[in-house]
Amino acid sequence: MKLRFILPLVAMLGGCATPTLYQWGGYDQLLYTGYKDSSKMEAMRVSLEEHIAAVEQSRQRVAPGLYAELGTLYLQLGQTDRAIANYKRERAQWPESAGLMTAMIQNLERREKDKSANEREAATSPALAGVSAASPSHEHTEARQ
């Protein structure tokens, strides 16, 4: 008799469970492991790439922040172009992130532009490469003798 009441109750409660809106691909555990042991960050990057590819292939939306996280992992590897590309994907997928993503993109692009300008300047001024403002000139050393 008790079974008659329990089974419908269990069925009703089971029907109330809502499916998750996004597939996170174990992101929380990856993030925890990566921050706990930085040697695991490469594995985190690979797992995120695979998860994002699978979600995109299934024509679902990538969970908010995953493109940005992948971009940050690329930035830490020094791959600024790939970081910017992922920040742009995050901004396009999630317009509410536009303020932050636009600022990140602009800062990185400005940094890359400044770095390129400095490299060009150094390449065009090879005579100044070994000269330091602190090094004494020959005139001063001769005057001391």
Secondary structure as GFF3:
##gff-version 3
##sequence-region A 1 145
A	DSSP	alpha_helix	2	15	.	.	.	ID=ss1
A	DSSP	alpha_helix	27	36	.	.	.	ID=ss2
A	DSSP	three_ten_helix	38	40	.	.	.	ID=ss3
A	DSSP	alpha_helix	41	57	.	.	.	ID=ss4
A	DSSP	alpha_helix	66	76	.	.	.	ID=ss5
A	DSSP	alpha_helix	80	93	.	.	.	ID=ss6
A	DSSP	three_ten_helix	95	97	.	.	.	ID=ss7
A	DSSP	alpha_helix	98	124	.	.	.	ID=ss8
A	DSSP	three_ten_helix	126	128	.	.	.	ID=ss9
A	DSSP	alpha_helix	138	144	.	.	.	ID=ss10
###
